[in-house]
Structure formats: C-alpha cells, structure tokens
Amino acid sequence: MTISVDMFFLRPDAQGTLQMQIRQFVAEGILAGRFPPGARLPSSRRLAAHLGVSRITVAQAYADLVADDYLSARGRSGFYVSENAPRPHEIDPPPAAVRETVDWARLLGPRTPSSLRRGKPRNWRDFRYPFVYGQADPTLFDQQNWRACLLMASGARDFHAMTDDRYEEDDPLLVEYIARHTLPRRGILARPEEILLTLGAQNALWLAATTLLADPRRCAAIEEPGYPALRDILRQLRCRVLPVATGAEGLSPGAVPRGVDVLFCTPSHHCPTGATMPLLARRQSLEAAEAGDCLIVEDDYEFEIAEGRAPLPALKSLDTAGRVIHVGSFSKSLFPGLRLGFLVGPAPFIAAARDLRATVLRHPPGLIQRAAAHFLSLGHYDALLRRIQRAFRERREVMLRAVAEHGLQPAGETAPGGSSLWMRAPEGTDTEALARRLREASVLIEPGRPFFGTPQAPGHYYRIAYSSIPAERIPEGIARIAAALRAG
C-alpha cells in the first residue's frame, strides 16, 4: 500500500517548525490508524513539492521518525511505516462511563468561584479589537534572542542550573540580576537571602498571604476596587478582609481601619484605576503601619512600564522598620506565560515563604530561571522594555484621542505609563451586558464589577487595555464601544 500524497497537509495554526509539523502529522496518522504498518510514504521530493517546503525539511522529518521507529528506510525504495511502530489498539481506550457515587459537594465544601474564570475568552486573538489586559504582543517580543537564551540555558555549561533540584535556593545569576539591577531601579537594596523567586506576582501574593494570614483571626485590608485574584486568595484563607476605598491618588493611609494585620496595596499604578500614591501618602502609610503594628504587602507588578515620568520610590525603599514585603514580576514586561516573579522582604519572612513554596511547587523551573537570567543580563530585556514603552506610548496617545473624540469618560489615571485605561460608562449601564454585545462586533472589553468585592458593586465601570491591539485598530474599536453605549 502506498499512502497518497493528497492525505498530507499542514495546518495554518500549527506550532513549531515545518520539520516538527511534518513529523507530528505522520506520527498522528500512524497512531490514528490512517497509516498502517508496511505502508509506503510519498518520496521526500514529491511530498516537499506537495507541501511547498524544501526537500531537506521532509528528509529530516523522515529521519527523525526512523530514529523513533515510526518509519523504516529501505534503501532506494523509500520510507515505510515500521512494523514496530505503535499500533492504534495499543493506546488505552477511554474508560467506560461510570456512575458517579461521590458526593463532591459535601467533600469539597463551599467554594468561591475564581475571578480568573470571568476573564477574557480563550479565542481572544480571533477578535479584531481585543482591548484585553496583560497579553504579550508578538510584534514587540524579541523571540530570536529569547530562543537563543533558552538554547544557552539548556547547554552543557548550564546543565546543573536546568536539572538540579535546588528548592533551598534560586538561580544565583537571576537573583544577582534582581538584586543589582531590578531592585535598585526602585530604590531597594536587598541581599540574596531577602529575595525569593515565584511563579509570577499572583503566586507571590499567595505565598505572602498564606505565610502571614494562616490564622483566621488575623485581618487583611485590601483596596476597593482592586485585584480580583488577591480577593480570591484571601477568601480561601478564611481570614477577615476589610475593603479600603481608593480615590484619585490611590489608597488613603487614613482610610485603613485599626486592627489590620496586613495591608495589601499597589502604590504605583493601582489595579485597575492606574492611580499613583503620592510620596507623602507613602510615608504616612509606613508611619501608620509602625503605629498599628501592621505589615504591608506592596504589589509593584507594572512599574517597568511607567514610561514618561520617573517612578516614585517603592514603599519598600522607604521602609526602615522591615514592615514591607515587596512583590515584583517579569510577567507583564516579558510575557505572562513566563510566570516569573519575586518576593523581597526580611530574611525570616523569606525563609518561611521558601519553606511554604517547597511544600507546593519546590521551585520555579531551573531552565526558565537560567534562560531569564541570560535574557536579562545580556541586555535583551532593557532593549525589549524600550520597544514596549515606545509602542505603549503611541497606543495610549491614540486611545486617549479616540476616547475624547467619541465622548467616552475615563474614570482613572490618564498620565503616561501602564497599559490600560479605567473607564466609566453612563450611570445605569450594565457593562457586563455591554461586553456581551460588543463581542458580536469583534470587540473585547473587561467589565468592572469583578474588581469590586461587594454585591452592591457599581456596574458601569470597565477597563480597556492596549497591550494586545495595534495602534491602527484602536480608533475603530473605540468607535464601536461608543456606538454600543449610544445604542444602550
């Protein structure tokens, strides 16, 4: 049997190199039973012409399949499905349907739905006007140098960094870069034992909250509105949570209730309003924390994108009493799938958080740590930041002009920096319903209600981000939002 060349095709949305795609297609055909043992494959020349790729690409894919015993080469007669290739019947069939007898509702107890499930749809890239927050733009990211750093990190010289199980310490090259370059930009000086790597800022917040608030009698204060995932974390801990209203200058130190054990705040570029806490208020927050024997967890997740103005000192840089736990992240400036962040705090706290991290995930993958260390230390990261800042500055200016032209109302900070705008629709507008209507016009926005923690949360706020949409599409997208608001 000879397999027809017409059975072969490359999927437009396939990942990986052409060689990898051809190899995967053949392997899947064998595993699915479409290519039976002994069947002859098209010649590399003919398949290359059919797929529109080079002959050597097909030949290398065939060679890989021969090495894995999916195919066998028979001299000049060509390539055949190996008699030793996996057979379809060797793959375990899905288990037969069973009658569930487990009462999961009783065993799991009351659950709080995660705010993450109310976010962007999985197919957000299919929308022409995706005003969604926090996604990487492939036109800005330095894929070539990131790939080179991954290859470097997986080489023999860095073998130990990639493979060792070192939960008791993090990659020394990455920790050194954070201590000598990242933190000094925020005015923070820290020793290696005061730094802990995490799986992004959210994991850092979970580690801090769980370490400090395990006792349900303890009390946390959070911003209102604020980061929904932090609220989810605190609800799961069952500690007391007190909301603190934020204004045009972020959280007001005088609004924090007495008796709070841990205050969570974002002084620089508040989520979601973009407000920035003034220097005087930062100093007052530290004085209030000292007077009330309170700790502060500072979420500094987006300071790298504060272009156009010098960022104010981090709370941690002003802290002389060791009361501030600093949270940073590379997920916004590099890409969210990296899941790499860090905690900075007094050595006893970091030691406790490290022990907690070890019980759950031991440590972030060594390969990712070392690749990030190379990307940062070789200067690729700073070049990427400059490119992102230029692009975001242009997109923000375009968005602000379009918002003003169509009479839309910003509700938060509009100064340079960040990657989104916090918006206010007319009173009585249900922005969740608005978001559903806009999806039909290929527009994505984020309704504002999930950022509030009370059932009486206002429903007329929404967020529009410009990290995932090119500048030339922004005006039409804003026009469609304005048209949907006018239509009611």
Sequence and secondary structure as in RCSB ss.txt:
>XXXX:A:sequence
MTISVDMFFLRPDAQGTLQMQIRQFVAEGILAGRFPPGARLPSSRRLAAHLGVSRITVAQAYADLVADDYLSARG
RSGFYVSENAPRPHEIDPPPAAVRETVDWARLLGPRTPSSLRRGKPRNWRDFRYPFVYGQADPTLFDQQNWRACL
LMASGARDFHAMTDDRYEEDDPLLVEYIARHTLPRRGILARPEEILLTLGAQNALWLAATTLLADPRRCAAIEEP
GYPALRDILRQLRCRVLPVATGAEGLSPGAVPRGVDVLFCTPSHHCPTGATMPLLARRQSLEAAEAGDCLIVEDD
YEFEIAEGRAPLPALKSLDTAGRVIHVGSFSKSLFPGLRLGFLVGPAPFIAAARDLRATVLRHPPGLIQRAAAHF
LSLGHYDALLRRIQRAFRERREVMLRAVAEHGLQPAGETAPGGSSLWMRAPEGTDTEALARRLREASVLIEPGRP
FFGTPQAPGHYYRIAYSSIPAERIPEGIARIAAALRAG
>XXXX:A:secstr
 B  GGG    TT  S HHHHHHHHHHHHHHTTSS TT B   HHHHHHHHTS HHHHHHHHHHHHHTTSEEE G
GG EEE TTS  GGGS            HHHHH S    GGGGS  TTGGGSSEE  SS   TTTS HHHHHHHH
HHHTSGGGHHHHH   TTS  HHHHHHIIIIITGGGT    GGGEEEESHHHHHHHHHHHHH  STT EEEEEES
  HHHHHHHHHHT EEEEEEEETTEE GGGS TT SEEEE  SS TTT     HHHHHHHHHHHHHTT EEEEE 
TTGGG TTS     HHHH SSS EEEEEESTTTT GGG  EEEE  HHHHHHHHHHHHHHTSSS HHHHHHHHHH
HHTTHHHHHHHHHHHHHHHHHHHHHHHHHHTT EE S  SS SSEEEEE  TT  HHHHHHHHHTTTEE EESGG
G  STT  SSEEEEE SSS GGGHHHHHHHHHHHHHH 
